[in-house]
Amino acid sequence: MTSRDDRSLSRRRFLEIGGAAAASAAALSVGGLGGVSRAFAAETPLSFQLSWIKSIQYGGYFAGIDQGIYKKLGIEPTFVSGGPNVDPVANVASGRSPLGDRPIGPLIVAREKGIPIKVIGTVFQKSPYSIISLAKTPITNVKQLAGKTIATATSGRPMMLYLIKEAGLDPASVNLVPSAPDPSALVSGQIDGYAGYSTNQGVMLKTRGVDIVTLNAHDLGLPETTGTIYAREDFLKDNRELVVKFLRATAESWRWALANPEATAKLMVEKYGNPGLDYQAQLAEIKESKPFIEAGPAATKGLLTLDMDLFGKIIALYRSVGLVKGDMKATDLCDPSFAEAAAKA
């Protein structure tokens, strides 16, 4: 999982893509169905745009392929790799892939710009986004940020400033610098804290034998979800049965992955993940991810289900830092009915 900032999609860019191209791409991504629902007698191809490279953060999806869970429900998914040079939201908005996953922040910003996407589920009910520090010089509360140098992605800067101001600190008292994907600057002493994912950068440090302390941003009043599943609104309207089946299979796939972390880590290292993945790091990450995936409504309603009150709070937070200027509501951003139907199936 990465906390890197990706380029956002503007409404103008979306409109420039062209409706015909989007429709054509969407048709191809569901096996030439042209966006028309039908009973799926054969396996239906379905393209899903990942927000980052293939690693254990997507282990549940690939476990579902390997265990035949998607096939059992008549779906043949293709998970398209993301990365630093990929604009995932643009690929979904254009119809190249009708579904995708993303941290919630970029999806709120895209929706604010008028991009017709809708959140339909989330893998991580609670984001592992945290302020990571060394155990020998720990940061255990926000007030301790004063006088410190903290590395953060561009996308995380407004939220860090929000935390700083809410703690009554002068923003000038905290030196916020751009972060790199690797948190080694924390070990070398160039920075005092690293704003990233405890499941990624935190695990990265732990597997190198570095003792760390993590201060989870969600617990500090910055509610977030990640691995958040979204789709074009027109695709959802025309393919409800397919999407519900996909979410049902995905929830079952993640349950299998969380119950079998060793096997899932092995699958990603040996078969499905990007080259060079380390087994121990992948295993540690999926184990670290489990409580974040099973948090909130996942415990009572099932994996992937949406807490609409939480999304309302997230939107309010983004409004307070100036990233949402309109009157967006949780129902404008999310449609919980797909995951609810999948959980009941």
Secondary structure by P-SEA (a helix, b strand, c coil): ccccccccccaaaaaaccaaaaaaaaaaaaccccccccccccbbbbbbbbcccccccaaaaaaaaaaccccccccbbbbbbbccccaaaaaaaacccccccccaaaaaaaaaaccccccccccccccccccccccccccccccccccbbbbbcccaaaaaaaaaaaaccccccbbbbbbccccccccccccccccccccaaaaaaaaacccbbbbbccccccccccccccccaaaaaacaaaaaaaaaaaaaaaaaaaacaaaaaaaaacccccccccaaaaaaaaaaacccccccccccccccccaaaaaaaaaaaaaaaccccccccccccccaaaaaaaaac
